[in-house]
Amino acid sequence: MGSASQPHAVRGTLVHCQRDPDTAGASQGLVVHEDGLLVAADGHIVDVGPFEAVQDRLGQDIPIIDHRGCLIVPGFVDTHIHYAQTDMIASYGEQLLTWLERYTFPAEAAFADRAVAEDTAAFFIDELLRNGTTSALVLGTVHAHSAEAIFAEAARHGMRLAAGKVLMDRNAPAALCDHRDEGMARTRDLIERWHGYDRLSYAITPRFAPACSATQLTAAGALAAAYPDTYIHTHLAENHDEIAWVAALFPESRSYFDVYDRAGLVRERAVFAHCLHMDDVDRRRMTEAGAVAVNCPTSNMFLGSGLFDFGAAHRHGTTVGLATDVGAGTSFSMLTTATAAYQTAQLTGQTLSPARMLYLATLAGAEALDVADRIGRLMPGYEADFVVLDPAATPLMARRARHASDIAARLFMTFVLGDDRSVLETWVAGQRRHRRAPTHPHAHTANLRNR
């Protein structure tokens, strides 16, 4: 794999979004180099463009990895995922509140054992990379060492990742509840130790309003004010029964969202998963505050929670991220997740273009995490997180690819039919962290300078 300081050049069809195709127009938002070359050194992209032009600027001793026929896209960004729920993915039945009681809390209780956290973190990070995800916003459990384990594993791979220990002080098993002051003290300690270390960031993580007292939420808001460049990460308006419960627990608040707002938890870098059942008042306030809504389409359908309204988010100018939400989400693959988002849009009388599907899986996530100046595009100066996608990864894909006449058709086909088998390589900060045995005939490493 080499070190991050060793230059690499990768050839293939380079595709990224320079802005949201819905606002810029697909032709303005999407950048394509059909035969492109990307050069990475010291963890960053140093040159990118048409092969012939970049080749002329390339040093003589830099090898070219040839992936002609493959798509090279920015690394995928998963903006909401529970690593502690890895072992309970695809658990049968139930809607949100019963599902938490039956499956989630028992799974998270096992993380009292640090060895469980460390073992799961190692598997989880490998699974992200195998699916082309290079950045993520991750929930741990109430145990402080759950955050330590995922941070340590992400740092070992050089990933850009944000995470936090969960805060809960009621309506959960006693073993999963924080003492009021202890939870804040542990969170502050984790922020001091991990936030800003390498490519890591801390996320202050109240699980959701029903599991947090007003006192705990207010304390979390005060901590967020003391550390304004941390993230706030929680759930919002996922399920009708959940929303009714919040109304009963917080009768002084006009809405579920208002509970968080009153506690000082609505600001830039506040990331709210689901956001399915919201009114215009809350949507406007979310946008004004610079907070983020995250669409979790496979989990929303799996738990029967509802369908995300892209149109409402667009009308209000809300920043939207895309997320797998494992373990209620049914796949680690952002290809599968973007396809589910497309299907959600179809069911609500809307549509997502292939360019916007790519945007949601890459640049939109970078914007949601406020790091779009560092990741999400294939541009000089950006961190060298990128994925090589094989459009011929399966026999069906290879057959369908022969009839995909333009980049939009090739992108769409790769999203709809693709999964982890489509991810040929995953590069993080200029290092290849995952490689699948290639199926494409041109996939090889060679110095092509004289060809």
Buried (B, 14 or more C-beta within 10 A) or exposed (E): EEEBEBBBBBBBBBBBBBBBBBEBEBEBBBBBBEEBBBBBBEBBBBBBBEBEEBBEEBEEEBBBBBBBBBBBBBBBBBBBBBBBBBBBBEBEEBBBBEBBBBBBBEBBBBBBEBEBBBEBBBBBBBBBBBBBBBBBBBBBBBBBBBBBBBBBBBBEBBBBBBBBBBBBBEBBEEEBBBEEEEBBEBBBEBBEBBBEEBBBBBBBBBBBBBBBBBEBBBBBBEBBEEBEEBBBBBBBBBBBEBBEBBBEBBEEBBBBBBBBBBBBBBBBBBBBBBBBBBEEEBBBBBBEBBBBBBBBBBBBBBBEBBBBBBEBBBEBEBBBBBBBBBBBBBBBBBBBBBBBBBBBBEEBEBEBBBBBBBBBBBBBBBBBBBBBEBBBBBBEEBBBBBBBBBBBBBEEBBEBBEEBEEBBBBBBBBBBBBBBBBBBBBBBBBBBBBBBEBBBEEBEEEEBEEE
